[in-house]
Each structure stands twice: as C-alpha cells, then as structure tokens.
Amino acid sequence: MPLHKIPTKIKNDSLVRKRRQQIFEAVIKLFSQKGYHMTTLREISRESGITLGNLYDYINTK
C-alpha cells in the first residue's frame, strides 16, 4: 500500500509526509542491515528520531 493511503490520526498533511519519509528511510536502512524479522519498532523509532508512541500515529504496524 502506498504511504499516502495509510490511515493516520494526524491532520497536517505536510507533517505526515515528512514524518513518513523519515520512517521510510529508517526502515530501508534497518531492513537492509538486519532484515525485516530482526528489526524492532523501537529501533525504527530510534533511527527515525520519532518516539515510539508517536510512530503509531503515522504508521499502524511494522
């Protein structure tokens, strides 16, 4: 599913695009280094600079 079609609680579209891009870049880096199954949401949070709680506001699942 394209990132722009994933439901979110955040209403500011430009902020959503910016944060999702940060998350996407972190995910690509971590998945390429560790693989999907060995990457945790906590690591994605840390790498993207977005708190774990806020991560769920932008993307519902790993």
A tleap script that builds the chain and sets N, CA, C and O, in Angstrom:
source leaprc.protein.ff14SB
mol = sequence {
  NMET PRO LEU HIE LYS ILE PRO THR LYS ILE
  LYS ASN ASP SER LEU VAL ARG LYS ARG ARG
  GLN GLN ILE PHE GLU ALA VAL ILE LYS LEU
  PHE SER GLN LYS GLY TYR HIE MET THR THR
  LEU ARG GLU ILE SER ARG GLU SER GLY ILE
  THR LEU GLY ASN LEU TYR ASP TYR ILE ASN
  THR CLYS
}
set mol.1.N position { 0.847 -1.176 0.000 }
set mol.1.CA position { 0.000 0.000 0.000 }
set mol.1.C position { 0.891 1.239 0.000 }
set mol.1.O position { 1.829 1.315 0.795 }
set mol.2.N position { 0.621 2.210 -0.874 }
set mol.2.CA position { 1.413 3.445 -0.881 }
set mol.2.C position { 1.297 4.177 0.457 }
set mol.2.O position { 0.260 4.131 1.118 }
set mol.3.N position { 2.385 4.855 0.842 }
set mol.3.CA position { 2.404 5.550 2.135 }
set mol.3.C position { 1.261 6.543 2.282 }
set mol.3.O position { 0.702 6.680 3.371 }
set mol.4.N position { 0.901 7.246 1.194 }
set mol.4.CA position { -0.132 8.283 1.308 }
set mol.4.C position { -1.529 7.704 1.528 }
set mol.4.O position { -2.452 8.456 1.840 }
set mol.5.N position { -1.713 6.398 1.376 }
set mol.5.CA position { -3.026 5.785 1.578 }
set mol.5.C position { -3.174 5.112 2.940 }
set mol.5.O position { -4.247 4.604 3.264 }
set mol.6.N position { -2.116 5.103 3.734 }
set mol.6.CA position { -2.187 4.500 5.061 }
set mol.6.C position { -2.906 5.475 5.993 }
set mol.6.O position { -2.493 6.630 6.099 }
set mol.7.N position { -3.976 5.038 6.673 }
set mol.7.CA position { -4.715 5.938 7.560 }
set mol.7.C position { -3.826 6.492 8.681 }
set mol.7.O position { -2.901 5.823 9.142 }
set mol.8.N position { -4.120 7.710 9.103 }
set mol.8.CA position { -3.373 8.343 10.188 }
set mol.8.C position { -4.308 9.200 11.029 }
set mol.8.O position { -5.364 9.624 10.561 }
set mol.9.N position { -3.917 9.451 12.265 }
set mol.9.CA position { -4.673 10.328 13.158 }
set mol.9.C position { -4.281 11.792 12.960 }
set mol.9.O position { -5.007 12.691 13.385 }
set mol.10.N position { -3.141 12.034 12.319 }
set mol.10.CA position { -2.594 13.379 12.154 }
set mol.10.C position { -3.277 14.071 10.979 }
set mol.10.O position { -3.432 13.473 9.914 }
set mol.11.N position { -3.683 15.313 11.162 }
set mol.11.CA position { -4.427 16.043 10.132 }
set mol.11.C position { -3.548 16.923 9.243 }
set mol.11.O position { -3.983 17.323 8.163 }
set mol.12.N position { -2.325 17.231 9.670 }
set mol.12.CA position { -1.421 18.085 8.906 }
set mol.12.C position { -0.716 17.243 7.837 }
set mol.12.O position { 0.215 16.499 8.145 }
set mol.13.N position { -1.161 17.362 6.584 }
set mol.13.CA position { -0.645 16.517 5.503 }
set mol.13.C position { 0.850 16.662 5.276 }
set mol.13.O position { 1.531 15.668 5.024 }
set mol.14.N position { 1.374 17.878 5.360 }
set mol.14.CA position { 2.813 18.059 5.117 }
set mol.14.C position { 3.637 17.423 6.237 }
set mol.14.O position { 4.704 16.867 5.979 }
set mol.15.N position { 3.161 17.499 7.455 }
set mol.15.CA position { 3.845 16.851 8.577 }
set mol.15.C position { 3.803 15.330 8.427 }
set mol.15.O position { 4.790 14.645 8.694 }
set mol.16.N position { 2.664 14.816 8.001 }
set mol.16.CA position { 2.530 13.370 7.785 }
set mol.16.C position { 3.523 12.912 6.724 }
set mol.16.O position { 4.207 11.907 6.915 }
set mol.17.N position { 3.612 13.633 5.606 }
set mol.17.CA position { 4.565 13.270 4.542 }
set mol.17.C position { 5.999 13.300 5.049 }
set mol.17.O position { 6.784 12.399 4.755 }
set mol.18.N position { 6.345 14.341 5.814 }
set mol.18.CA position { 7.710 14.475 6.338 }
set mol.18.C position { 8.051 13.334 7.295 }
set mol.18.O position { 9.108 12.715 7.170 }
set mol.19.N position { 7.171 13.056 8.236 }
set mol.19.CA position { 7.424 12.009 9.230 }
set mol.19.C position { 7.467 10.629 8.577 }
set mol.19.O position { 8.313 9.804 8.921 }
set mol.20.N position { 6.567 10.381 7.647 }
set mol.20.CA position { 6.567 9.083 6.970 }
set mol.20.C position { 7.828 8.894 6.139 }
set mol.20.O position { 8.333 7.778 6.022 }
set mol.21.N position { 8.336 9.969 5.566 }
set mol.21.CA position { 9.599 9.871 4.825 }
set mol.21.C position { 10.736 9.514 5.779 }
set mol.21.O position { 11.584 8.685 5.449 }
set mol.22.N position { 10.757 10.135 6.960 }
set mol.22.CA position { 11.762 9.800 7.975 }
set mol.22.C position { 11.667 8.322 8.356 }
set mol.22.O position { 12.679 7.627 8.448 }
set mol.23.N position { 10.457 7.859 8.573 }
set mol.23.CA position { 10.240 6.461 8.957 }
set mol.23.C position { 10.667 5.537 7.826 }
set mol.23.O position { 11.347 4.538 8.063 }
set mol.24.N position { 10.276 5.860 6.606 }
set mol.24.CA position { 10.611 5.041 5.447 }
set mol.24.C position { 12.124 4.910 5.286 }
set mol.24.O position { 12.629 3.814 5.041 }
set mol.25.N position { 12.844 6.016 5.421 }
set mol.25.CA position { 14.305 5.975 5.293 }
set mol.25.C position { 14.928 5.106 6.388 }
set mol.25.O position { 15.865 4.351 6.129 }
set mol.26.N position { 14.407 5.216 7.604 }
set mol.26.CA position { 14.909 4.386 8.706 }
set mol.26.C position { 14.624 2.911 8.448 }
set mol.26.O position { 15.479 2.059 8.685 }
set mol.27.N position { 13.434 2.615 7.966 }
set mol.27.CA position { 13.046 1.232 7.686 }
set mol.27.C position { 13.932 0.621 6.605 }
set mol.27.O position { 14.406 -0.505 6.757 }
set mol.28.N position { 14.155 1.345 5.530 }
set mol.28.CA position { 15.001 0.843 4.444 }
set mol.28.C position { 16.398 0.527 4.976 }
set mol.28.O position { 16.961 -0.526 4.677 }
set mol.29.N position { 16.944 1.439 5.757 }
set mol.29.CA position { 18.286 1.237 6.309 }
set mol.29.C position { 18.330 0.006 7.218 }
set mol.29.O position { 19.197 -0.855 7.067 }
set mol.30.N position { 17.398 -0.068 8.151 }
set mol.30.CA position { 17.408 -1.161 9.125 }
set mol.30.C position { 17.078 -2.512 8.494 }
set mol.30.O position { 17.711 -3.518 8.817 }
set mol.31.N position { 16.100 -2.541 7.607 }
set mol.31.CA position { 15.748 -3.806 6.958 }
set mol.31.C position { 16.901 -4.313 6.105 }
set mol.31.O position { 17.140 -5.519 6.037 }
set mol.32.N position { 17.617 -3.400 5.453 }
set mol.32.CA position { 18.746 -3.842 4.621 }
set mol.32.C position { 19.905 -4.345 5.485 }
set mol.32.O position { 20.664 -5.215 5.059 }
set mol.33.N position { 20.042 -3.804 6.688 }
set mol.33.CA position { 21.115 -4.231 7.593 }
set mol.33.C position { 20.760 -5.497 8.366 }
set mol.33.O position { 21.581 -6.405 8.497 }
set mol.34.N position { 19.515 -5.550 8.883 }
set mol.34.CA position { 19.142 -6.610 9.828 }
set mol.34.C position { 18.067 -7.558 9.317 }
set mol.34.O position { 17.895 -8.654 9.850 }
set mol.35.N position { 17.353 -7.141 8.295 }
set mol.35.CA position { 16.210 -7.925 7.825 }
set mol.35.C position { 14.935 -7.520 8.547 }
set mol.35.O position { 14.974 -6.915 9.618 }
set mol.36.N position { 13.814 -7.863 7.948 }
set mol.36.CA position { 12.507 -7.499 8.493 }
set mol.36.C position { 12.283 -8.090 9.888 }
set mol.36.O position { 11.914 -7.374 10.818 }
set mol.37.N position { 12.505 -9.375 10.026 }
set mol.37.CA position { 12.172 -10.067 11.275 }
set mol.37.C position { 13.080 -9.700 12.446 }
set mol.37.O position { 12.688 -9.865 13.601 }
set mol.38.N position { 14.260 -9.215 12.174 }
set mol.38.CA position { 15.195 -8.863 13.250 }
set mol.38.C position { 15.140 -7.376 13.616 }
set mol.38.O position { 15.830 -6.942 14.539 }
set mol.39.N position { 14.335 -6.602 12.909 }
set mol.39.CA position { 14.206 -5.170 13.175 }
set mol.39.C position { 13.005 -4.935 14.077 }
set mol.39.O position { 11.916 -5.446 13.816 }
set mol.40.N position { 13.205 -4.162 15.140 }
set mol.40.CA position { 12.108 -3.871 16.070 }
set mol.40.C position { 11.549 -2.476 15.814 }
set mol.40.O position { 12.212 -1.627 15.217 }
set mol.41.N position { 10.329 -2.255 16.272 }
set mol.41.CA position { 9.743 -0.920 16.168 }
set mol.41.C position { 10.543 0.086 16.994 }
set mol.41.O position { 10.646 1.255 16.620 }
set mol.42.N position { 11.097 -0.355 18.090 }
set mol.42.CA position { 11.927 0.533 18.913 }
set mol.42.C position { 13.141 1.019 18.115 }
set mol.42.O position { 13.514 2.189 18.204 }
set mol.43.N position { 13.751 0.129 17.342 }
set mol.43.CA position { 14.896 0.513 16.508 }
set mol.43.C position { 14.470 1.470 15.401 }
set mol.43.O position { 15.184 2.425 15.093 }
set mol.44.N position { 13.316 1.220 14.808 }
set mol.44.CA position { 12.798 2.126 13.775 }
set mol.44.C position { 12.547 3.494 14.387 }
set mol.44.O position { 12.870 4.518 13.785 }
set mol.45.N position { 11.973 3.513 15.577 }
set mol.45.CA position { 11.721 4.757 16.294 }
set mol.45.C position { 13.019 5.523 16.530 }
set mol.45.O position { 13.109 6.715 16.236 }
set mol.46.N position { 14.007 4.838 17.055 }
set mol.46.CA position { 15.293 5.466 17.365 }
set mol.46.C position { 15.954 6.007 16.092 }
set mol.46.O position { 16.429 7.142 16.069 }
set mol.47.N position { 15.981 5.194 15.043 }
set mol.47.CA position { 16.646 5.581 13.795 }
set mol.47.C position { 15.936 6.749 13.107 }
set mol.47.O position { 16.586 7.607 12.510 }
set mol.48.N position { 14.612 6.782 13.190 }
set mol.48.CA position { 13.851 7.840 12.523 }
set mol.48.C position { 13.778 9.124 13.345 }
set mol.48.O position { 13.456 10.187 12.813 }
set mol.49.N position { 14.078 9.027 14.646 }
set mol.49.CA position { 14.002 10.207 15.501 }
set mol.49.C position { 12.584 10.525 15.947 }
set mol.49.O position { 12.304 11.639 16.389 }
set mol.50.N position { 11.695 9.555 15.832 }
set mol.50.CA position { 10.299 9.731 16.223 }
set mol.50.C position { 10.030 8.798 17.401 }
set mol.50.O position { 10.371 7.616 17.350 }
set mol.51.N position { 9.424 9.323 18.455 }
set mol.51.CA position { 9.187 8.489 19.631 }
set mol.51.C position { 8.304 7.297 19.270 }
set mol.51.O position { 7.509 7.353 18.332 }
set mol.52.N position { 8.458 6.234 20.026 }
set mol.52.CA position { 7.710 5.008 19.756 }
set mol.52.C position { 6.202 5.262 19.784 }
set mol.52.O position { 5.470 4.767 18.928 }
set mol.53.N position { 5.748 6.023 20.755 }
set mol.53.CA position { 4.323 6.341 20.836 }
set mol.53.C position { 3.831 7.110 19.629 }
set mol.53.O position { 2.754 6.825 19.105 }
set mol.54.N position { 4.611 8.084 19.183 }
set mol.54.CA position { 4.222 8.870 18.015 }
set mol.54.C position { 4.336 8.081 16.725 }
set mol.54.O position { 3.633 8.373 15.758 }
set mol.55.N position { 5.201 7.095 16.693 }
set mol.55.CA position { 5.354 6.266 15.499 }
set mol.55.C position { 4.009 5.663 15.098 }
set mol.55.O position { 3.682 5.597 13.913 }
set mol.56.N position { 3.238 5.226 16.080 }
set mol.56.CA position { 1.932 4.622 15.808 }
set mol.56.C position { 0.923 5.630 15.255 }
set mol.56.O position { -0.068 5.226 14.646 }
set mol.57.N position { 1.151 6.925 15.451 }
set mol.57.CA position { 0.267 7.934 14.873 }
set mol.57.C position { 0.434 8.031 13.361 }
set mol.57.O position { -0.478 8.459 12.655 }
set mol.58.N position { 1.598 7.633 12.872 }
set mol.58.CA position { 1.899 7.780 11.447 }
set mol.58.C position { 1.780 6.479 10.666 }
set mol.58.O position { 1.376 6.489 9.502 }
set mol.59.N position { 2.122 5.378 11.286 }
set mol.59.CA position { 2.034 4.073 10.624 }
set mol.59.C position { 1.571 3.069 11.667 }
set mol.59.O position { 2.164 2.964 12.740 }
set mol.60.N position { 0.518 2.336 11.354 }
set mol.60.CA position { -0.134 1.478 12.349 }
set mol.60.C position { 0.640 0.221 12.719 }
set mol.60.O position { 0.552 -0.233 13.860 }
set mol.61.N position { 1.393 -0.352 11.790 }
set mol.61.CA position { 2.115 -1.594 12.063 }
set mol.61.C position { 3.463 -1.594 11.364 }
set mol.61.O position { 3.720 -0.775 10.482 }
set mol.62.N position { 4.312 -2.514 11.766 }
set mol.62.CA position { 5.615 -2.682 11.125 }
set mol.62.C position { 5.391 -3.162 9.708 }
set mol.62.O position { 6.352 -3.374 8.969 }
savepdb mol mol.pdb
quit
